[in-house]
Amino acid sequence: MTQTSTGVDGLTSIPALLNRNASTFAGKAAYREKEFGIWQSWTWAEAEKEIEALALGLLNLGVNEGDFIAVIGRNRPALYWAMVAAQSVGAVPVPLYSDAAAEEMAYVLEHCGARFVIVADQEQVDKVIEVQDQLRQFQHLIYLDARGLRKYDHTTLHQYSNVQDQGRAAYDEFHPELVRRRDALNYDSTCVMLYTSGTTGKPKGVVLSNRNIIETSKNSSEFDDLSAGEDILAYLPMAWVGDFIFSLGQAYWTGFCVNCPESFETMMTDLREIGPTYYFAPPRVFETQLTTVMIRMEDASPMKKRMFDYFMAHAKKVGPDILDGNPVSGFDKLKYALGNLLVYGPLKNTLGFSRVRIGYTAGEAIGPEIFDFYRSLGINLKQLYGQTEASVFITQQPDGQVRSDTVGVPSPGVELKIAENGEVFYRSSGTFVEYYKNAESTADTKDAEGWVATGDAGFIEDGTGHLRIIDRAKDVGKMAGGEMFAPKYVENKLKFYPNILETVVFGAGREYCTAFVNIDLNAVGNWAERNNIAYASYQELAGHPRVLETIQEHVETVNRSVAEDPMLSACQVHRFLVLHKQLDADDGELTRTQKVRRKIIGEKFEDLVNALYDGSQQIYTETEVTYEDGRKGMISATLEIRDAKVVPVTAQKIAAE
């Protein structure tokens, strides 16, 4: 392939890749969607026609070059088509999180000045209508699913299929203009604008060019030998950069098929039916799937449980070596093959991973125990390190060099360097153009030479060149005695346990570490039912004495593990409490990508943090919560604070020094 400043073989935009695929892979499936229990399929040639019809319809509605078009809804082929149609007419797609509250959407829609919004259904229509008075540039709203919308005012409200029909009817009028706009796209044209999750403040609009997306998609696809034969399941939020790269960038570069589940509730069933060959999930998804497995095994017969434990112990010992092609004795291979027949194979099939050739996890650090569990089954799960500003990929793990304690080597075309304070910097062809309307933040993040500050602390290993991430640079600190404080390291160890959903560890500037714990209602509720323990709410179950005892055992086990690391042994949890509510994005405690907003949690629950350090054994607290229907309310609780056993660290501190 010929690569120049104007693209690869002249392919300078996503619409150009679509045109190539409609010719090269004309009859091959490009999209599948399950609706009403039936899988529907569209070839690349058919997808091109659907996208062209919508693009013509957008021209008919008056879309200008440079306009921003918001796209809101769950993963559906028609919404992916909407983003490519927007690009085709010279506009910029801006996908939003479908579970965001109306006010959150209002900020993004007003910030980018979206004139057009394309949504999935009545729920999203209602959110936009609720805040449309705050949107000075908003003009037209296009919806996909017409259910419930018949009696709405359709002055500026349009059905997706009608817009396409009007586009087809006006083909002769608008097709020349569509061709002109498509041909005007170049490598430096804006491909998409994605908003950051807003961990520390208001979300920022990350402007990514065609160069960013196409170069990154090309390099990452070649790294893992991705081909047109891959199948992926598109279920992650469309507003997240990972979904954009996997379900649009790489899909259009390689020509592989994007499969959209029927709903979140049917995702696991749809995953098993598709059997993806290329799969990505954040750690939370892998943690949830592991929790489900462990719950099922608790309900299994004693014989099945013994067999599971026996073969999983063997898989843990030799599975990763077999996967990486390392030497393993013939007897161990035979025993592993038997385990695959009886345990690993059926388990992978249940999880939907029977055909996975390459799996990735990123977004947050995954617990090493969780990571090793999946690899021991023979699933080629790897870690990557990335961020929105990099068009995802900063590092990847090559086959045969996969470890739980690193995030791999620089992705093709990526340069890395470590600053004196330990912060990781990178530059690449995937480096974002700018933060929209925020020159100050752009300059703070990306310097004149193109180096981008990741905000993460880490180091590059001598000899291997692998990058190890310690924690968020702003979260890594010192304790009162000068010891290193890295909360995520401890939190990931705690979250390995199926009945712990989330944790927040405190300790910067303090004498010792403490923690908030969120139980996993699914796992702990299942345990309560098996043990005939009645409970009426999450709050009641979270405060049950036996639950607290179990969590304490987990904390103390993790403390023993943490004590073995000389650098971080002071991060053992001395005191903890189990929160009376689940941390929730609607309450501002998590981002929409489920990342902990540590500072906000510390401020919101300041009374609880103080109680962890003032010697209190219990504390009464009241907290505002947001219900599913948007209403606000207050919940109160008296929380028990527990002391956990710690391992003396004097010896480790001496060794570290």
N, C-alpha and C positions, 0 to 999 in steps of 0.2 A: 504494500500500500504506500501511496505517496503522501507524505505529511508535509504541509507547508503552513505558513501563517494564516492561510485561508481555509484550513481544515484538512481532513484526511480524504484524499481522492475527491476533493471539492465538496465534501459533506460538511456544511457549515452550520446546520441547524437541525433540530428535531424533526420539523416538517420535511427536510431533505432526506433524513433517514427513513421517514415514513414512506416517501415516494420510492426510495430504493427497495424497501421491504415489500411494498405492494407489487413490485416487479419480480424481485428475486425469490420471495417466499409467498407468492400470490395466493396459493391454495392452502397454505399452512395456517393452523390455528394461531391467532394472535391474542385473542381474549376468550375467556370462558366466564360465565356467571351462572350461579345457581339461583333460580327463582321458582317459587312454588314447588320446591323439591326436585326440579329438573335442571340439568346443566344445558345451557345454551352456549353456542360457540360462534365466533366471528373470525373469518380469515383476515390476513393482512390486507387483501384487496377490498374486502367488505368494510374493514375498519377505516380504510382510506376514504371510501365513499361516504361513510357516516360522518367522518370528521370534516370532509369537504362541504357537505350539506350544512353542517352547523356553522362553519366558517362563513359561508355565503349568507346564512341567516343573520349572523352577527353584523356583517356588512350592511345588510338590509335594515338592521336596527340602528345603524349609525356609529358603530365602533370605529374609533380613530386609532391611528398608529400611536403607540405610546400609552394608550389607556391601560388601566389596571382592571382586571376581571377577577373577582373573588370566586373561589370554588369551595363549596361546603357540603360535606356529606360523607357517608361511609364509602368504602372502596367499591366502585362500580365502573364498568367499562365506559359508560356514557360520561362519567365525570373525568376520567383520564382523557377521553376524546375532547372534552371541553377545554382542557389545558392545552392540548395540541392545536385545537381550532383557534384558541386565543393567540397562540404563537404564530399561526399561519396568517393572521390578519395584522401582524405587527404589534399586538397587544401583549401585556405581561400577565400571566396567570399568577394568582396569589391564593394558594390553598390555605384554608383555616381549619382549626380543630372542630370537628362536628359536635363534640361534647362541651364546648366552651359556652359559658353563659352569654346572654345577649349583650351585656355591658362589655365583656371581654372582646366580643366580636366588633362592637361599636368602635373600640379603640383602634383596632387594626384597619377596619374599613375606612374610618375617617383619616387615619394616618397616611394610608396609601392613596386615598382619594378615589376609591373604586366607583366607577360610573355604572358598572354592570356586576351583578351577583348571580351566579348559577348554583342552585341548591338541589338537594335530593328530594325533599318532601315537605309536608305541611309543618313539621316541627321547626325546620330551619327557616321556612317562609315566615312563620310567626315571630321568630327571633329578630329577623331583619326588619319586619314591619314595626316591631316594638321600639326599635332604636332609629328608625329611618329619619326622624326629625333631627337627629344629631349628625346626620350624614349630608354635608352640604353639596357633594357632587353626585350622589347616588341618583340614578335615573331609571334603570330597568332591572327587574328581577325575573329570572328564568327558573322554572321548577321542572323536575324530572317526573315525579310521581304525582298524579293529579288527584289522588284520593283526599277528600275532605276540603278541596279548594274550589268547588264548583260555584259557591255563592260569594267568593271573594271579589273585590273590585279588580278587574283585569285591565285597567287603564295602562298600568306599567308592569303588569304581571303577565308572563307568557309561558306557555307550556313548551318544553324542550322540543318535542316532536313537531309542534306547530312552527317553531322557529326554523327547524330543518326543512319542513315542507315549503315554507316561504322562500327559503334559500334555494331549494331546487327549482321552484317556480320562477325565480329571478336569475337563473343560471346565466343566461345570455347577457344580462345587464351587469352582473357583478363579477363574473369569472375573470375577465381581463384584469380587473383591479386586484382580485385575490392572487393571481399569478404575479402581478407586479410586486405586491407586498411580500409574497413568499420569496421571490427572487432577490428582494432587497435585504433579506436577512443575511448577516455575516457572523463570523466567529465571535465578534465582540458585541453583537446584539444581546440584549437581556433575554435570558431563557426563562427565568422564574424568579420570584421573590418569596423567600421563606422567612417566617418570623421565628426568632429564637424563643426558647421556652420561658424566658423571663425569670430565671432562678433568683436573681438579685435585684430586679427592678422591672420596668416596663419592657415588653418584648421589642427587639430591634429588627427591622426589615433587612434581611441579608440579600443583596443583589448578586445573582449568579448568572454568568454569561454562557452562551453556547460553548465557548472554549472550555470554561470550567466543567460543564456537565459532560460534554462529548469526550474530552481528553481523559477525564477521570473514569468515565464508563469504559472507554477503550482499554486503558491501562489495567484497571481492576479486573475486567473480563479476561484479558490475556493472562493475568497473573494466575487465575484459577482455571484456565482453559474452558471458560464458559462458551456454550455453543447454542445454536438455534434449537437444539433438542431438549433444552432445560424446561422444567415446569416450576413456577413459583406460586405461592399462595399470597395474594395481596390482601393483608388484613390489618396492617399497621396504619396509624393515622396518615392520611394523605398530606397533611400539613408538615409532616416530619421529613427531613432531608433524606433519611434512609429509605423511606418508601419511594421518594421521587427518583433516587438513583437506581434502586432495584427494579421498580415497577414501570419506570419510564426511560431513564437513561440507559441502563444495561439492556433492558428489554428491546429498545429500539436499536441499540448498537448490534446486538447479537441476533435479534429476531426470535427470541424465545417467547413462550406463552405465559401470559399473566392470568391467573385464575382468581376470581373474586368470590368469597363465600356468601351464602345467603344472608347471614346475620351474625352478630357476635355470638349469639346463643348456639348456633349450629357450626361454629368455626372448627371445633375438634372433629366433628363428623365429616365436614367438608375436607379437612386436612387429610383424614384417612382415605377418603375417596380419591383425592387428587394424587396423593403420594408424591409430594414435590421432590425434585432432585437437587434443588438449590433452595436453601431455607435460611431465613434470618429471623431472630427474635431477640429482644432485650432480655437481660437476666431475669426480670420479673416473670416473663412467660415461662422460661425454663424452670424457675423456682416453683411456679404454680403447677406445672405439669409433674414435677417430681413429687410435690405434695399430694397430688391426686394418686400417683402410683403408691406412695407410702400408705395412704388411707385405705386403698383397695387391699393392700397386703395385710393390713391390720384386721380386715374383715375376712381374709382368706382362711382356709382350713389349716390346722397345725402342720399337716404334711406339705402343703403348698408353700407355707411360710418358711419351713425349714429348707425346702428345695431352693426357694428364691434366695435366702440368705447364704446358702452354701455356694451356689453358682455365682452370685454377685461378688462374694469374697474372692473367688477365683478370677472373675472378670476384672476386678480392681487391681489384681496382681499382674495379670498378663495382657489384658485387653488393649491398653494403649500401645504396648510394644508390638502386638500383632498388627494393629492398625497402622503403625509407622514402619512396619517391615523390619523391625529389630529381631535379633535372634531369640527364639523361644524353643524350648525342648519339644520333641515330638509328643510326649505324654501330655504336656500342658496344652498343646494345640488340639489334641484329641479331646481332652476334657473341655476345652473352650467350645469346640464344635458341638459337643453334646449339650453344653449350656445354651448354645445358640438355638439348638433344636427345641429345647424344653422351656427356656426362659427368655433369652435375649431377643430371639426372632419374634415370638408372640408379643413381647413387650414393645418392640419397635413398631410392630404393626398396629398395636393399640394406640400408640402415640402419633401414628401417621408418618413415621420416619423410615419406613422400609426401603425407600428408594433414595434417601438423601445421600448425595455424593459429596456435597460441600454444605456445611452449616456454619453460620457466623453468629456471634453475639457481641453486642457493644452497647454504648449509651451510659452504662454504669459498669463498675467492676463486678465480675461474677465471682461468687465464692468458689475457691479451688475444689472443695468437695463436690459441689454441684457440677462443675466443669468436668472433673474426672469421672463422675458417675456416667455422664453421657458418652464420653470417649471410651469408657470401659465396655460399653455395649457395642462398640464398633461403629459409632456415629462420628463422622469426621467433622466434629465441632471445633471451630477455631475462634480466636478473638481478633477483633480489629479495633483500632483506635482512630477516632475521627470526630468531626464536629461539622456543624452547618457551614461554617466559614471555609472549610476545606473541601466542600462538595462531598463530604463523608470521609474519604480515605486519607489517613496520615500514615498508619502502619498496618501491616497484615502479617499473618503467620504462614510461612511457606509450609507445604506438606513435609512431614518428617522433622519439623522444628517447632512443633506445637507444645507449649507449656502453659500451665495455669498461672505462672507468676510473671509472665511478660505479655506484651501486646504485639510482639513481632518486630519485624524489620521495616524500614521505610518502604512504603508502597512505591511502585515504579514512578519515577518522575518527582519524587518528594525528597527534599533535603531537611535534615534535622539538626538542631543545635541546642545545647543546654546552657542557660544563662548562669551567672555566678550564684544567684539565689536558688538555683535548682529548677527554675521554670523552663518548660519545654517550648521551643519555638520551631516553626516549620515554614517552608515556602514550596510552592508547586504550581503547576498549571491549573490546579483546581482552586487556588486561592481566590476568595470572593472579590468582587469589584469594590464594593463599599457597603456601608450601612446607609439605607435610604434616609435622606434628610438629617443625617447625623455625622457631619464631617469630623467633629471632635472625637467621637467614639471610634470612628474609622482610623484616625491618626493614632489614637491610643493603642489600638489593636494591631494595626499593620504599619510597619515603618516604610521609609522611602525605598528600601531595597527589597520590599516584598515579604519580609519576615513577619510572621503572625504569632502573637503571644497566645498560647493555649489556655493559660490560667491554671494549668496542672503542673505539679511538681513531679520530677522523675529523673532517671539517669539512664545512659546507654551503657550496656555491659561491655566490658573489654573482651575481646575475642569473638563473641557471638554477634555483636552489633544489634542485639535485641533491646528494645526500649522497655523499661519498667516504670510504671506509673505508681507513685506513692499515694497521692491523694490530690484533691483540689489544692492549688497553691495557697489560696486564701484560707483553707481549712487546716492545712498543716501548720502547726505552731509549736510553741514550747509550753511545757507545764511549769508550775511555780519553781520546781527544782532544776529546771533547765533541760529535762528529758523531752524527746520528740513526742509530739501529739499528732496522730494521724487517725481520725475517727472512722473513716471509711474502711480501713483495714479490719477494725474490730466489728463494725456493723455487718460486713459481708460474712464474717465467720458466724455471727449470731443468726443471720438469715438463712444459713444452711438448714436449720431445723425447720421442718414443715409447719410447726405451729407458731413460728415467728414470721410475721409478714413484713414488718418494718421496724427499724431501730434508729434512734438518734443518740449519739454519744457526745457528751460534753467533757471538757477538761482543759481547754486552753487557758493558761494562766492560773490554773487551779492546782491544789495539792494532789488531787487524785481524780480519776474519771468516774463519771456516773452515766446512766442511760435511761431513756424512755424506750418502752417496748410496746409494739402493737401486735396483738395475737392475730393469727389467721383464723377467721371465724369458721371457714369451711373445715379446716383440719381439727380445730379444737372442738367445734360443734359436733363433729363426727365422733370424736373421743368421748364427749359428754353423753351422747346417745348410747354408745356401747356400754358405758358404765352407769347407765340409768340416773344421770345427773340432770335434773330439770333446770332450765334457765329461761328467762323471758326476754332477754336482750343481750346485745354485745357487752354492755356495761356490766351486767350481772355476771356473765361468764368470765369476763376479764378480771373480776375481783374475787373469783372463787379461790379458796385456800389451796386446793389441789392444783389449780392452774398456776398459781403463784409459785408453788413448790417446784413444779415442772420447769417453769421458766428460770427459777433460781439454779436448778441443776444445769441447765444449758449455759447460763452465764458463767458458772464456776468451771464448767468443762472448757469453755472458750478461754477463760482466764489462764488455765493451765497451758493451753496452746499458745496464747499470746506471750506468756512468760518465757517460752523457748526462743523467742526472737530478741536478741540482745538490743537491737536498735529501738524496738517498740514495746519492750516488756513493761514499761511504766503505764501503758495504755489499758491495763486490766481494769475492769469495771468493779468499783468498790461498793456502789449503791445503785439501786435501780427501782423503777416503778413501772407498772403496766398501765398505760393510758386508758382512760374511760371512754375514748372514742377513737375511731380509725382516722388517721391522717388523710385529708381529702383535698383534692384540687379545688373543689367548689368552695372550701373554706380558706383557700390561699396557702395551705400548708405544703402542698406538692405542686409541681408544675404539671402541665397537661401531659408531659412525657413521664410522669410519676417520679420525678427527681425531688428529693427532699429540699425544701427551702429552709435551710438550717437557721439562718438569722431570724426569719419571721417566726419560726417555731419557738426559738429561744425567747423572743420578745412576747409572743402571745401567751406562752406558758411560763412566764418569769417566776410566778409564785411557786410552781412545781420545781423549777430548777433550783431556786433558793432553798426549798425544803430538802432537796437532795444533799445540800451542803451544810445545812445548819443543824443536822442531827435529828430532825423530826422523824418520827416513826409513822406518822400519817398526816394527811393534809386534806382539808375540804376545799373544793374548787368549783367554780361555775364557768361554763364555756358556751359561747354562741356557736350554733351549728346551722348549716344550710340543708334543708330537706330537698328531696328529689324534685318537688314541684316549685322550688325556688324560695319557699317561705323560710324565714329565719326563726330560730327558737333558742332556748337556753336549756342546757342540761347541767346537772350538778352531781357531784360524787365525792365521797371520802376515800382517798386512795391510800393504800398501804405502801410504805417505803421499806424495802428490804436491803439488808447488808449481805454482800456476797463474799465468800472466801477468796483471798488472793494469794498468789505465790510470792514469797519475798524475792525482791529483784536485786538485792545488793550484789550478788555474785555476777549477775548478768551485766549490771552497770559497770562493775570493775572490768569485766571482759571487754565491754564495748569501748571503754576508755583506753 
